[in-house]
Amino acid sequence: MSWQVAREGAVGIVAVDRPPDNLTSFALLRELDELLAAFGNDESVSVVVITAARPGMFVGRADRADLDKVGRGELDRDEFANWLHTLRRIETIPQPVVAAIDGPAWGGGCELSLACTLRIGSPRAEFCQMEILRGAIPGAGASQRLPWLIGASRAAEMILTGRAVGAQEATEIGLLNALIDAADFRTAALEWSAELAARRRPALVAAKRALNEGRDLPLLEGLLHEQQLFLDVFSDLVREQ
């Protein structure tokens, strides 16, 4: 298992540990998918954090050895779909998912962070979609998710130039929700996530649904969907009082 799993109160934590660079293999994605599914079914977990087990790191880029096998036809292309399935799992489990980034989030690691509900980082955090520099394009969602977060023009620049974006710039353009400059980033990131987890869980779950599901609906349908979620959550709140 290349992931360390932990709990701190209502915060579930999955931390990658695949030396030396935390490269993301298809097997690593399958493991993460199973862990996220388990947390998603746990009603005592309000927030899930994805991070790295070692300081100065995050989830690494895609393992080129795996991709080469797909390109040569040695692996079924369905293996590549692990990227799609696992990142969609991040988006569709009930709880908000926080990417806690203490180092480079390049390539597939960047794309994984884009699927998370929120991104927090240390001054060492760095985002890059460098595929264009290798004659390719992103294949795990950057062309679709990045424009939602930072706008079409900035997303196009990152994808077409392969330019790395540091933590300060990422904060300014909305790629990072919070820049945490602390001696112990992991502890500070979990404290930040615990504040989020202190909110009423049904409201967190409904808010994530409204944000993610509404994105795929026409405006009027999205508004109606939000109202229904509000009524469901508020009615339960009243009954609890």
TORKOL-4160 file (C-alpha; in steps of 0.2 Angstrom, whole numbers, padded with zeros to 4 digits, m for minus):
241
<pt num="1" X="0000" Y="0000" Z="0000"/>
<pt num="2" X="0007" Y="0017" Z="m0005"/>
<pt num="3" X="m0005" Y="0027" Z="0005"/>
<pt num="4" X="m0005" Y="0030" Z="0024"/>
<pt num="5" X="m0022" Y="0032" Z="0031"/>
<pt num="6" X="m0027" Y="0041" Z="0047"/>
<pt num="7" X="m0041" Y="0050" Z="0056"/>
<pt num="8" X="m0040" Y="0066" Z="0066"/>
<pt num="9" X="m0058" Y="0069" Z="0073"/>
<pt num="10" X="m0069" Y="0071" Z="0058"/>
<pt num="11" X="m0055" Y="0073" Z="0046"/>
<pt num="12" X="m0050" Y="0058" Z="0036"/>
<pt num="13" X="m0032" Y="0058" Z="0029"/>
<pt num="14" X="m0024" Y="0049" Z="0014"/>
<pt num="15" X="m0005" Y="0053" Z="0012"/>
<pt num="16" X="0005" Y="0046" Z="m0002"/>
<pt num="17" X="0021" Y="0038" Z="0001"/>
<pt num="18" X="0029" Y="0031" Z="m0015"/>
<pt num="19" X="0048" Y="0035" Z="m0015"/>
<pt num="20" X="0057" Y="0044" Z="m0022"/>
<pt num="21" X="0045" Y="0055" Z="m0031"/>
<pt num="22" X="0027" Y="0049" Z="m0027"/>
<pt num="23" X="0024" Y="0045" Z="m0046"/>
<pt num="24" X="0006" Y="0041" Z="m0049"/>
<pt num="25" X="0004" Y="0023" Z="m0056"/>
<pt num="26" X="m0012" Y="0015" Z="m0061"/>
<pt num="27" X="m0010" Y="0004" Z="m0046"/>
<pt num="28" X="m0008" Y="0020" Z="m0035"/>
<pt num="29" X="m0024" Y="0027" Z="m0042"/>
<pt num="30" X="m0034" Y="0011" Z="m0039"/>
<pt num="31" X="m0028" Y="0011" Z="m0021"/>
<pt num="32" X="m0034" Y="0029" Z="m0019"/>
<pt num="33" X="m0050" Y="0025" Z="m0026"/>
<pt num="34" X="m0054" Y="0011" Z="m0014"/>
<pt num="35" X="m0048" Y="0022" Z="0001"/>
<pt num="36" X="m0059" Y="0037" Z="m0005"/>
<pt num="37" X="m0074" Y="0025" Z="m0007"/>
<pt num="38" X="m0072" Y="0019" Z="0011"/>
<pt num="39" X="m0071" Y="0037" Z="0018"/>
<pt num="40" X="m0086" Y="0042" Z="0007"/>
<pt num="41" X="m0096" Y="0029" Z="0016"/>
<pt num="42" X="m0091" Y="0034" Z="0033"/>
<pt num="43" X="m0104" Y="0046" Z="0040"/>
<pt num="44" X="m0092" Y="0051" Z="0054"/>
<pt num="45" X="m0080" Y="0059" Z="0042"/>
<pt num="46" X="m0084" Y="0077" Z="0037"/>
<pt num="47" X="m0069" Y="0082" Z="0027"/>
<pt num="48" X="m0055" Y="0071" Z="0018"/>
<pt num="49" X="m0037" Y="0078" Z="0015"/>
<pt num="50" X="m0026" Y="0071" Z="0002"/>
<pt num="51" X="m0008" Y="0075" Z="0005"/>
<pt num="52" X="0010" Y="0068" Z="0005"/>
<pt num="53" X="0017" Y="0058" Z="0019"/>
<pt num="54" X="0034" Y="0066" Z="0018"/>
<pt num="55" X="0037" Y="0085" Z="0019"/>
<pt num="56" X="0041" Y="0095" Z="0004"/>
<pt num="57" X="0030" Y="0084" Z="m0008"/>
<pt num="58" X="0013" Y="0081" Z="m0015"/>
<pt num="59" X="0006" Y="0068" Z="m0027"/>
<pt num="60" X="0018" Y="0066" Z="m0041"/>
<pt num="61" X="0016" Y="0066" Z="m0060"/>
<pt num="62" X="0010" Y="0051" Z="m0069"/>
<pt num="63" X="0022" Y="0036" Z="m0070"/>
<pt num="64" X="0029" Y="0037" Z="m0087"/>
<pt num="65" X="0032" Y="0018" Z="m0087"/>
<pt num="66" X="0013" Y="0015" Z="m0086"/>
<pt num="67" X="0009" Y="0027" Z="m0099"/>
<pt num="68" X="0023" Y="0020" Z="m0111"/>
<pt num="69" X="0015" Y="0003" Z="m0109"/>
<pt num="70" X="m0002" Y="0010" Z="m0114"/>
<pt num="71" X="0006" Y="0019" Z="m0129"/>
<pt num="72" X="0014" Y="0002" Z="m0135"/>
<pt num="73" X="m0002" Y="m0007" Z="m0133"/>
<pt num="74" X="0005" Y="m0018" Z="m0118"/>
<pt num="75" X="m0009" Y="m0012" Z="m0107"/>
<pt num="76" X="m0027" Y="m0010" Z="m0111"/>
<pt num="77" X="m0032" Y="0008" Z="m0113"/>
<pt num="78" X="m0045" Y="0004" Z="m0099"/>
<pt num="79" X="m0030" Y="0005" Z="m0087"/>
<pt num="80" X="m0029" Y="0024" Z="m0092"/>
<pt num="81" X="m0047" Y="0026" Z="m0087"/>
<pt num="82" X="m0041" Y="0024" Z="m0069"/>
<pt num="83" X="m0037" Y="0043" Z="m0069"/>
<pt num="84" X="m0054" Y="0047" Z="m0074"/>
<pt num="85" X="m0063" Y="0036" Z="m0061"/>
<pt num="86" X="m0052" Y="0041" Z="m0047"/>
<pt num="87" X="m0053" Y="0059" Z="m0050"/>
<pt num="88" X="m0072" Y="0058" Z="m0052"/>
<pt num="89" X="m0072" Y="0049" Z="m0035"/>
<pt num="90" X="m0064" Y="0064" Z="m0027"/>
<pt num="91" X="m0078" Y="0075" Z="m0034"/>
<pt num="92" X="m0092" Y="0063" Z="m0030"/>
<pt num="93" X="m0089" Y="0057" Z="m0013"/>
<pt num="94" X="m0100" Y="0066" Z="m0001"/>
<pt num="95" X="m0087" Y="0075" Z="0009"/>
<pt num="96" X="m0077" Y="0091" Z="0003"/>
<pt num="97" X="m0059" Y="0085" Z="m0002"/>
<pt num="98" X="m0044" Y="0096" Z="0003"/>
<pt num="99" X="m0028" Y="0095" Z="m0007"/>
<pt num="100" X="m0014" Y="0099" Z="0006"/>
<pt num="101" X="0001" Y="0103" Z="m0006"/>
<pt num="102" X="0019" Y="0105" Z="0002"/>
<pt num="103" X="0029" Y="0104" Z="m0015"/>
<pt num="104" X="0027" Y="0102" Z="m0033"/>
<pt num="105" X="0010" Y="0097" Z="m0040"/>
<pt num="106" X="0015" Y="0094" Z="m0058"/>
<pt num="107" X="0006" Y="0085" Z="m0072"/>
<pt num="108" X="m0005" Y="0072" Z="m0065"/>
<pt num="109" X="m0002" Y="0078" Z="m0047"/>
<pt num="110" X="m0009" Y="0095" Z="m0053"/>
<pt num="111" X="m0024" Y="0087" Z="m0061"/>
<pt num="112" X="m0028" Y="0077" Z="m0045"/>
<pt num="113" X="m0027" Y="0093" Z="m0035"/>
<pt num="114" X="m0039" Y="0101" Z="m0048"/>
<pt num="115" X="m0052" Y="0088" Z="m0044"/>
<pt num="116" X="m0052" Y="0092" Z="m0025"/>
<pt num="117" X="m0065" Y="0104" Z="m0018"/>
<pt num="118" X="m0051" Y="0115" Z="m0011"/>
<pt num="119" X="m0032" Y="0117" Z="m0012"/>
<pt num="120" X="m0021" Y="0124" Z="0002"/>
<pt num="121" X="m0002" Y="0125" Z="0001"/>
<pt num="122" X="0014" Y="0129" Z="0008"/>
<pt num="123" X="0026" Y="0142" Z="0000"/>
<pt num="124" X="0034" Y="0126" Z="m0008"/>
<pt num="125" X="0018" Y="0122" Z="m0017"/>
<pt num="126" X="0020" Y="0124" Z="m0036"/>
<pt num="127" X="0008" Y="0119" Z="m0050"/>
<pt num="128" X="0013" Y="0115" Z="m0068"/>
<pt num="129" X="0005" Y="0106" Z="m0083"/>
<pt num="130" X="0021" Y="0102" Z="m0092"/>
<pt num="131" X="0014" Y="0090" Z="m0104"/>
<pt num="132" X="0016" Y="0102" Z="m0119"/>
<pt num="133" X="0035" Y="0103" Z="m0116"/>
<pt num="134" X="0035" Y="0084" Z="m0119"/>
<pt num="135" X="0025" Y="0084" Z="m0135"/>
<pt num="136" X="0009" Y="0079" Z="m0127"/>
<pt num="137" X="m0007" Y="0087" Z="m0118"/>
<pt num="138" X="m0015" Y="0084" Z="m0101"/>
<pt num="139" X="m0025" Y="0068" Z="m0100"/>
<pt num="140" X="m0033" Y="0068" Z="m0083"/>
<pt num="141" X="m0044" Y="0083" Z="m0084"/>
<pt num="142" X="m0034" Y="0099" Z="m0084"/>
<pt num="143" X="m0041" Y="0106" Z="m0100"/>
<pt num="144" X="m0059" Y="0105" Z="m0092"/>
<pt num="145" X="m0056" Y="0108" Z="m0073"/>
<pt num="146" X="m0042" Y="0122" Z="m0074"/>
<pt num="147" X="m0053" Y="0135" Z="m0083"/>
<pt num="148" X="m0067" Y="0133" Z="m0070"/>
<pt num="149" X="m0054" Y="0138" Z="m0057"/>
<pt num="150" X="m0044" Y="0151" Z="m0064"/>
<pt num="151" X="m0053" Y="0156" Z="m0080"/>
<pt num="152" X="m0050" Y="0151" Z="m0098"/>
<pt num="153" X="m0036" Y="0163" Z="m0103"/>
<pt num="154" X="m0025" Y="0158" Z="m0088"/>
<pt num="155" X="m0029" Y="0140" Z="m0090"/>
<pt num="156" X="m0024" Y="0141" Z="m0108"/>
<pt num="157" X="m0008" Y="0149" Z="m0104"/>
<pt num="158" X="m0003" Y="0136" Z="m0091"/>
<pt num="159" X="m0007" Y="0122" Z="m0103"/>
<pt num="160" X="0000" Y="0129" Z="m0119"/>
<pt num="161" X="0016" Y="0135" Z="m0111"/>
<pt num="162" X="0020" Y="0122" Z="m0098"/>
<pt num="163" X="0025" Y="0137" Z="m0086"/>
<pt num="164" X="0026" Y="0133" Z="m0068"/>
<pt num="165" X="0015" Y="0143" Z="m0056"/>
<pt num="166" X="0022" Y="0146" Z="m0038"/>
<pt num="167" X="0012" Y="0147" Z="m0022"/>
<pt num="168" X="0010" Y="0166" Z="m0021"/>
<pt num="169" X="0004" Y="0167" Z="m0039"/>
<pt num="170" X="m0007" Y="0152" Z="m0037"/>
<pt num="171" X="m0015" Y="0161" Z="m0022"/>
<pt num="172" X="m0018" Y="0177" Z="m0032"/>
<pt num="173" X="m0026" Y="0168" Z="m0046"/>
<pt num="174" X="m0037" Y="0157" Z="m0036"/>
<pt num="175" X="m0028" Y="0141" Z="m0038"/>
<pt num="176" X="m0024" Y="0140" Z="m0020"/>
<pt num="177" X="m0038" Y="0144" Z="m0007"/>
<pt num="178" X="m0025" Y="0147" Z="0006"/>
<pt num="179" X="m0006" Y="0149" Z="0008"/>
<pt num="180" X="0000" Y="0142" Z="0024"/>
<pt num="181" X="0017" Y="0147" Z="0029"/>
<pt num="182" X="0021" Y="0136" Z="0045"/>
<pt num="183" X="0036" Y="0127" Z="0051"/>
<pt num="184" X="0025" Y="0111" Z="0052"/>
<pt num="185" X="0014" Y="0112" Z="0036"/>
<pt num="186" X="0005" Y="0096" Z="0039"/>
<pt num="187" X="m0001" Y="0100" Z="0056"/>
<pt num="188" X="m0006" Y="0118" Z="0051"/>
<pt num="189" X="m0015" Y="0110" Z="0036"/>
<pt num="190" X="m0025" Y="0098" Z="0046"/>
<pt num="191" X="m0030" Y="0112" Z="0058"/>
<pt num="192" X="m0036" Y="0122" Z="0044"/>
<pt num="193" X="m0046" Y="0107" Z="0038"/>
<pt num="194" X="m0053" Y="0103" Z="0055"/>
<pt num="195" X="m0060" Y="0121" Z="0056"/>
<pt num="196" X="m0070" Y="0116" Z="0040"/>
<pt num="197" X="m0075" Y="0099" Z="0047"/>
<pt num="198" X="m0082" Y="0108" Z="0062"/>
<pt num="199" X="m0097" Y="0114" Z="0051"/>
<pt num="200" X="m0113" Y="0104" Z="0051"/>
<pt num="201" X="m0109" Y="0089" Z="0040"/>
<pt num="202" X="m0126" Y="0088" Z="0031"/>
<pt num="203" X="m0123" Y="0106" Z="0026"/>
<pt num="204" X="m0105" Y="0103" Z="0020"/>
<pt num="205" X="m0111" Y="0088" Z="0009"/>
<pt num="206" X="m0126" Y="0098" Z="0002"/>
<pt num="207" X="m0115" Y="0113" Z="m0002"/>
<pt num="208" X="m0103" Y="0102" Z="m0011"/>
<pt num="209" X="m0117" Y="0094" Z="m0021"/>
<pt num="210" X="m0124" Y="0111" Z="m0026"/>
<pt num="211" X="m0107" Y="0117" Z="m0032"/>
<pt num="212" X="m0102" Y="0101" Z="m0041"/>
<pt num="213" X="m0118" Y="0095" Z="m0048"/>
<pt num="214" X="m0125" Y="0113" Z="m0052"/>
<pt num="215" X="m0109" Y="0115" Z="m0063"/>
<pt num="216" X="m0116" Y="0103" Z="m0076"/>
<pt num="217" X="m0134" Y="0110" Z="m0076"/>
<pt num="218" X="m0142" Y="0125" Z="m0086"/>
<pt num="219" X="m0143" Y="0140" Z="m0074"/>
<pt num="220" X="m0162" Y="0138" Z="m0070"/>
<pt num="221" X="m0160" Y="0119" Z="m0066"/>
<pt num="222" X="m0145" Y="0123" Z="m0055"/>
<pt num="223" X="m0155" Y="0136" Z="m0046"/>
<pt num="224" X="m0169" Y="0124" Z="m0043"/>
<pt num="225" X="m0157" Y="0110" Z="m0038"/>
<pt num="226" X="m0149" Y="0122" Z="m0025"/>
<pt num="227" X="m0166" Y="0126" Z="m0018"/>
<pt num="228" X="m0171" Y="0108" Z="m0016"/>
<pt num="229" X="m0154" Y="0104" Z="m0007"/>
<pt num="230" X="m0157" Y="0120" Z="0004"/>
<pt num="231" X="m0175" Y="0114" Z="0009"/>
<pt num="232" X="m0169" Y="0096" Z="0013"/>
<pt num="233" X="m0155" Y="0102" Z="0024"/>
<pt num="234" X="m0165" Y="0116" Z="0032"/>
<pt num="235" X="m0179" Y="0105" Z="0036"/>
<pt num="236" X="m0168" Y="0092" Z="0044"/>
<pt num="237" X="m0160" Y="0106" Z="0054"/>
<pt num="238" X="m0177" Y="0112" Z="0061"/>
<pt num="239" X="m0182" Y="0094" Z="0066"/>
<pt num="240" X="m0166" Y="0093" Z="0075"/>
<pt num="241" X="m0169" Y="0108" Z="0086"/>
